[in-house]
């Protein structure tokens, strides 16, 4: 007989529950564009309308592994977000500002 998730979760040790939560948050913090779109409750068609493109263009973009930062920024902004480029080093992280400055100065 199947058990309820709440029963299974209650049987976990506090350490196991904490680890499950950590893994869950890590999975939510990193995802491909198509999963991010779905998590935001958007269809490809809805996003295409916001970007003023056809739905196949959104599908193609979501399959790409290489694209312009401006293209990615438009995609993220159409989902209601804001793109930040951050370089991470062993001794800390640095937000790269060049890309927003270039876009703002473009006539």
C-alpha positions as a Markdown table, in Angstrom:
| # | Residue | x | y | z |
|---|---|---|---|---|
| 1 | Unk | 0.0 | 0.0 | 0.0 |
| 2 | Unk | 1.3 | 3.5 | -0.9 |
| 3 | Unk | 2.2 | 5.8 | 1.9 |
| 4 | Unk | 1.4 | 9.5 | 2.0 |
| 5 | Unk | 4.3 | 11.8 | 1.4 |
| 6 | Unk | 3.7 | 13.6 | 4.7 |
| 7 | Unk | 4.1 | 10.3 | 6.5 |
| 8 | Unk | 7.4 | 9.5 | 4.7 |
| 9 | Unk | 8.7 | 13.0 | 5.4 |
| 10 | Unk | 7.7 | 12.7 | 9.1 |
| 11 | Unk | 9.8 | 9.5 | 9.3 |
| 12 | Unk | 12.9 | 11.3 | 8.2 |
| 13 | Unk | 15.5 | 12.5 | 10.7 |
| 14 | Unk | 15.9 | 16.2 | 11.0 |
| 15 | Unk | 19.3 | 16.0 | 9.2 |
| 16 | Unk | 17.7 | 14.0 | 6.3 |
| 17 | Unk | 14.9 | 16.6 | 6.0 |
| 18 | Unk | 17.4 | 19.4 | 6.0 |
| 19 | Unk | 19.4 | 17.7 | 3.3 |
| 20 | Unk | 16.3 | 17.1 | 1.2 |
| 21 | Unk | 15.4 | 20.8 | 1.5 |
| 22 | Unk | 18.9 | 21.8 | 0.5 |
| 23 | Unk | 18.8 | 19.6 | -2.6 |
| 24 | Unk | 15.4 | 20.9 | -3.5 |
| 25 | Unk | 16.5 | 24.5 | -3.3 |
| 26 | Unk | 19.6 | 23.7 | -5.4 |
| 27 | Unk | 17.5 | 22.1 | -8.1 |
| 28 | Unk | 15.2 | 25.2 | -8.1 |
| 29 | Unk | 18.2 | 27.6 | -8.3 |
| 30 | Unk | 19.6 | 26.0 | -11.4 |
| 31 | Unk | 17.5 | 25.0 | -14.4 |
| 32 | Unk | 17.4 | 25.1 | -18.2 |
| 33 | Unk | 15.4 | 27.9 | -19.8 |
| 34 | Unk | 12.5 | 25.7 | -20.8 |
| 35 | Unk | 12.1 | 24.5 | -17.1 |
| 36 | Unk | 12.4 | 28.1 | -15.9 |
| 37 | Unk | 9.6 | 29.2 | -18.4 |
| 38 | Unk | 7.4 | 26.3 | -17.1 |
| 39 | Unk | 8.1 | 27.2 | -13.5 |
| 40 | Unk | 7.0 | 30.7 | -14.2 |
| 41 | Unk | 3.7 | 29.3 | -15.6 |
| 42 | Unk | 4.4 | 30.4 | -19.2 |
| 43 | Unk | 3.8 | 28.5 | -22.4 |
| 44 | Unk | 6.1 | 28.9 | -25.4 |
| 45 | Unk | 3.2 | 30.7 | -27.1 |
| 46 | Unk | 2.8 | 33.2 | -24.3 |
| 47 | Unk | 6.5 | 33.9 | -24.2 |
| 48 | Unk | 6.6 | 34.3 | -28.0 |
| 49 | Unk | 3.8 | 36.9 | -27.8 |
| 50 | Unk | 5.7 | 38.9 | -25.2 |
| 51 | Unk | 8.9 | 38.7 | -27.3 |
| 52 | Unk | 6.9 | 39.5 | -30.6 |
| 53 | Unk | 8.2 | 36.4 | -32.3 |
| 54 | Unk | 6.7 | 33.1 | -33.4 |
| 55 | Unk | 6.5 | 30.1 | -31.0 |
| 56 | Unk | 9.0 | 28.0 | -33.0 |
| 57 | Unk | 11.6 | 30.8 | -32.3 |
| 58 | Unk | 11.1 | 30.3 | -28.6 |
| 59 | Unk | 11.5 | 26.5 | -28.9 |
| 60 | Unk | 14.7 | 27.0 | -30.9 |
| 61 | Unk | 16.1 | 29.5 | -28.4 |
| 62 | Unk | 15.4 | 27.1 | -25.5 |
| 63 | Unk | 17.4 | 24.4 | -27.2 |
| 64 | Unk | 20.4 | 26.6 | -27.9 |
| 65 | Unk | 23.6 | 26.2 | -25.8 |
| 66 | Unk | 25.2 | 29.4 | -27.1 |
| 67 | Unk | 23.5 | 32.8 | -27.6 |
| 68 | Unk | 24.0 | 36.5 | -27.3 |
| 69 | Unk | 23.6 | 38.0 | -23.8 |
| 70 | Unk | 21.1 | 40.5 | -25.2 |
| 71 | Unk | 19.0 | 37.6 | -26.5 |
| 72 | Unk | 19.1 | 35.9 | -23.1 |
| 73 | Unk | 18.3 | 39.2 | -21.4 |
| 74 | Unk | 15.2 | 39.7 | -23.6 |
| 75 | Unk | 14.0 | 36.2 | -22.9 |
| 76 | Unk | 14.5 | 36.6 | -19.1 |
| 77 | Unk | 12.8 | 40.0 | -19.1 |
| 78 | Unk | 9.8 | 38.7 | -21.1 |
| 79 | Unk | 9.4 | 36.2 | -18.2 |
| 80 | Unk | 9.4 | 39.1 | -15.7 |
| 81 | Unk | 12.9 | 38.7 | -14.5 |
| 82 | Unk | 16.2 | 40.5 | -14.7 |
| 83 | Unk | 19.5 | 39.1 | -16.0 |
| 84 | Unk | 22.6 | 39.6 | -14.0 |
| 85 | Unk | 26.0 | 38.3 | -15.1 |
| 86 | Unk | 28.1 | 37.2 | -12.1 |
| 87 | Unk | 31.7 | 35.9 | -12.2 |
| 88 | Unk | 32.4 | 33.5 | -9.3 |
| 89 | Unk | 36.0 | 33.0 | -8.0 |
| 90 | Unk | 37.3 | 31.0 | -5.1 |
| 91 | Unk | 37.7 | 34.3 | -3.1 |
| 92 | Unk | 34.4 | 35.9 | -4.0 |
| 93 | Unk | 31.9 | 36.9 | -6.7 |
| 94 | Unk | 31.8 | 39.9 | -9.0 |
| 95 | Unk | 28.7 | 41.3 | -10.8 |
| 96 | Unk | 29.7 | 42.2 | -14.3 |
| 97 | Unk | 28.2 | 45.6 | -15.3 |
| 98 | Unk | 29.5 | 46.1 | -18.8 |
| 99 | Unk | 26.5 | 44.4 | -20.5 |
| 100 | Unk | 23.9 | 46.6 | -18.9 |
| 101 | Unk | 26.0 | 49.7 | -19.6 |
| 102 | Unk | 26.3 | 48.8 | -23.3 |
| 103 | Unk | 22.6 | 48.2 | -23.7 |
| 104 | Unk | 21.7 | 51.5 | -21.9 |
| 105 | Unk | 24.1 | 53.5 | -24.1 |
| 106 | Unk | 22.8 | 52.0 | -27.4 |
| 107 | Unk | 20.8 | 54.7 | -29.3 |
